[in-house]
């Protein structure tokens, strides 16, 4: 197992030449066709790391009368999803993904500063909707979804404090103590940050502020938001804005404790696996040389990537223990297999790694149960209905 990606070279497929001013020009046509063309042109610009072209496309669309909220959600957010798909398919590197995201963030900033968006905010502010703090979970660096929500809420008339990525709970609570915040909107994209999200939810509720959650970390149907006691969940920024406009979230009940939501944590498996995570990674990495002989030929860089992969597996195992949720771990294992395969890395190394973790955690019944489910997931994905290897 090694996360080393194959060199894919420069991205050239699908790039249209810019117009004479250096800004890719979206094709004319029906509104839906123009939106698709704009989305494609913006994707080309962000993948090319061309900030001026990206902002020029957004400003040009606004000048021509495009709806700011529609641009945020149907164009910029859609482009960000495509960037993630390109990374998962090994068509761009992590560095290229970060650079593309930075360009997309410039497009959001250009939209927010445009006279059309400013006018929309001024007109909507008369509603006096209230004040919302938008923050990313501690350890969460994917801030663009939270920024998109921030701009949608501002367009709808809310006063919004955007606190940015990776907001520790003490910093969030300090903000609430110094402002008259009506609601906290908490964003999370990475499932392994759900324990930190739980701490933030509980802390906000303890000072009387309800929490609306959103982002991929909370599950496609919000199941983890409910499990962690959040006051509300929304699948996207538009739904979140509609929900908040419909009626205020109820004030949370006092004296709520995290263990009330997750009584299984009393067995200490989550705590012990988290505390011993680095040692588990070292032990499994050493054992893989015998369990997976091909690893003996790995370079230092490949070993480093393998250690990173193992650390992710242990992190997701710990999070699944925290939630007592088998599906979170098995879906991660299936996703990891797909990503490794896309990078030309043998996924056959995953079962030996999980098997070694079973041996190390044999005295932890919930952990070994989750690991065995992961092994069954790999066996199922590896075999077609006719019994042939996939």
N, C-alpha and C positions, 0 to 999 in steps of 0.2 A: 504494500500500500504506500503510495507516495502522491502527494498533491502537485508534483512537478508538472506544469502545463507544457504542451508542445508549442514550439514557436510558430505563431500563425502569421507573422509579418504584418505589414500595414493593412488596414482595412480599406478596401477599394470597392467592393461589390455594392451596387445600389447607390453610389454617390453620383448626384447630378451636378453638372458644372454650375458655378454661380453666375448671376447676371453681371452686367458691367460694373455695378457698384460693389461687387463682392458678396452679395446677399443672394442665397438660393431663392429662386422665384417659384412660388406655388402655382400650379396650373389653375386656370379659371374654369368655371363650370357651376353646377348646382351647389347649394350651400353644403350639402353632405360631401360632395366631391371635393370642394375647396378645403373642407376640414381635413379630409384624408390626405390631400396633397400637402397641406400645411404641416400635418403631423409627420409625413415622410420627409419633408424638407428640414424640419426641425431635428428629426433624428439624424439625418445626414450631418447637420451642423454640429450637433453635440458630439457625435462620434469622431468628427474631424477636429474636435476641440477648438472650434471657431466661435468664440464668444460674441464678437460683433455680428456675425451672420445670424446667430441664434436670437440675439436681442433685436436685430433688425427685422426678422420675421415676425416676432411678437408685436413689436411696435407698429409695423406695417399693417398687421391684421386689425389692431385696435384702431388705427387711423381710418381703416375702411369700415369700421362699425361693428367689429366682432364683440361679442359679449365677454367681459373679463372672466366671469365665473366659468363659462363654457371653455374658454381658452385654458384656464387652470386645470380643469378636470378632464376634458375630452382630448386635449392636445398635450399639454406639458406632463400631466400625470401618466397619460398613455405612453408617451415617449420614455418616461422613467421605467415603466414596466418592461418596455422593449429592451432597454439597456440591461436590466437584470436577466432577461432571457438570453441576450447575447453572451453575457458572462457565463451563465450556466451551461451554454452550448460550447464553451471554450473558444468563442469567436473574438473575445476581447479579454485582456488580462485584468487583474484587480486594479492595477494602476490606471489602465484605460477607463475602467468603470468609474473610478473616483474622479478622474478628469472630466468625463462626460457628465457626471452628476454635478460637478462644480459649474459647468457651463449651463446646465439646466437651471441651477439655482440663480444664475445671472439673469436668465430669462424671466424667472418669477419676480426678481427685483425690478426688472425693467417694466413689467406689467404693473406692479404695485405703484410705481412712480409715474405712470402714465396719467394724463389728464382725465381720461375716461374713467379709470379706477378711482381717482381722487374725487371726481364728481359723484360717482356711485356711493362712495363712503359718506360723503357729506350729506347726500340726500337720505341715506338710510339711517344716519345718526339721530335723526329726529325721533325715531322710534324709542330711543333710550333703553335699549334692551338690557344692558348690564355689563358686568366685567367678567372676563374669563382668562385664566392662566393656562397657556398651552405649553406643555413640557414633554421632553422625551424621558423615558425611564433611565435611571442610573445605569451607565454602561452602554446605552444605546446611542450610536453615532449616526444612524440613518435619520437625519433631521428633515429631509424634504417633505415627507408626508405631513409632519406637524406644521411645517411652513405653509403648505398648501391649505391645510385647515385654517390656519391663522388668517390667510388672505381672504378665504371664503367668508369666514365669520366677520371680518372687517367690512367686506362688501355688503353683508347683511345688517350692519349697524351695531355690532358689538364692539366694546372697548376690549382689546386683546393685549395681554402681556405675553409675548413670545419669549420663553426662557431658554430655548435652544436645545442642543443635544446634551445627553448625559447629565441629567440634573439629579444630584443626590437628594435623598429625602430631607435632610436637615436644611439644605438650601431652599427647597421648595416650601417647606413649612415656614421658614423665616420670611419668605415672600408673602405668604398668606397672612402672617401676623402684622405685616406693615401695609396691607392693602385691603380694600373691601371687595374681595373676590367672591363671586357668586358660585362659580364652578371651576374645577380643574379638569382640563382635557389632557389625558395622559396617552402618549403614543409609544408603541413598541413594535418593532419589526422582527426582533430576534427572540425566539422562545426561551433561550437560556437566561434571559433577563426577567422572566416572570416572577421568580422569588423577590427580586428587587422591586418589581411592580407591585407585588402584594404588600410589601413594606410601605411603599408610597401611598397606596390606596388607604391602608389602615391609618397611616399618620394623618392624611388629609381629613379623613372622616372623624378622627379623634378631636380635631379642632373645629368640627362642624361644617366642613366644606364637602359637598358631594363630588364624585369623580365619574366622568365620562371617559371610557376607554375606546381605543381604536388601533388598528394596525394588525399586520399578519400574525404577530406573536400571540394574540388573544384567540386565535382559531378562526376558521372561515365562518363559523356561526356564532362566535362570541362565547363559546363554551367555557373558556378559561377566564373570561371577564366575570361570568356568573360565579364560577367556582371560587374566585378570589374575592368575591363580595363587592365588586364594583357596582355603583348605583345605576349605570347605564352603559350600553355598548352600541357602536354604530359601525357598519361595514365600510363607510366611505365618508368623505368630508361633506358632501351634499346631504346625506342622511343625518349626519351629526348636526348640521345647521338646522335642518327641519325639526329634528327632535327637540333641540334647545329652544326653538322658537315656539313650539307647540305649548309647552308649559315648563315652569322651573322644575329642576330636579328636587325631590324632597330632601330635606336636611337629614343627614344620617343619624342613626341612633348612637348614643354614647356608650362607652365601656365595651366596644367590640374588640375582640382579640383575634389575632391570626389563627390561633389553634382552634377557634370555633369553626373556621371554614375547613380546616384540614386536620382532623383528629388523628389521621394515620401518621403524622409527623412525630408522634410520641414514641415511635419505635427507634428513632435516632438514625435510621439508615441514611436519610438525606444528609444529615449533618456529618456523619462519619465518612461517607463517600466524597463529599465536598472537601472535607479537611484532608483526606488522603489522596486527593486527585493527582497531584504531581508524582507521588510515589507510585501510584497505579500506572501512570503513563510510562515511567521509567522501567518498571518491572515487565510490563507487556512488551515494550519496545525491545528489551533484552531477550525475552522469550520468543519473539517473532523470528529470530534468526534460525531457530530450530524448527518452529512450526511452519515457517514459510521460507525455505532455503534460498529462494531467489533474492531475498533481501540482503544476503551476504555480499552481493555485488553492487549494492546501492552506493552512490556517492554520498558525501557529507550533506550536500544540499537535499538529496532525496530522503536521507534519514531525518533531516530537520523537518521536511514536509510531512513525513510519516508521523513524527511526534506531534505535529500540529493536528493531523487528522485524528490521532488517538485522543488528544486533549478535547477535541470537539465531541467525540463519542462519549467520553466520560462526563463532559458538561451536560450533554443531552440526557444521559442516563440519570444524572443527579436531578435534573429538572423534572424528568418523568417520575422520579421518586417523590419529589416535592408535591407534584400534582396527583400522584398515584394514577397515572394515565399511560396505558400501554400504547395507545395510538400515536402519541407524540414521539415515542422512541422508535417505533417501527417505521413510521413515515419518514423520520430523519434517516434511518438506515437505508431505506429504499432510495431516498433522494441522494444520499452519499454515493450509493452504487452508480446511479445515473451520471453524477458529476465526474466521478473517477473514470467511468467508461468514456465519457466525452473527451477526457484528457488523455486517453490512451493508457491509463493506468489499470493494471489487472485488478478487478474487483474480487478475485478469488482470495485475496489477502484479508478480506473482511471477516469471513467465518473464523479463521484461526485467531484473529484479534479478539473477537467476541468470546471464543472458547477460552482463551487465556483469562479474560476478565471473569468468566464464570468460575474458574478455578480460584482466582484471587478473592472473590466475593462469595464463596460457597456458604459462609455463615450468615449471609444476608438474603433471606427468602424472597423479599420483594425485588431486590436487584437481580438475583439470578432468574427469577420469573421473567422480568423484562428482557434480559439478555437472551433467554431461550426463545422468546417471541421474536426478537430480532433475527436470530438464526433461522427460524422458520420462515420469516419474511424473505430472507436471502435465498433459501432453498426453493421457495415458491416462485420467486422472480427468475431463478436460474433455469427453471424447467418449463417447457411449453406444455399445453394440454396433451400432446401426443407423446410426452416423455423424452423429447429431444432437448438437448441443451440449447438455451437461448443465445 
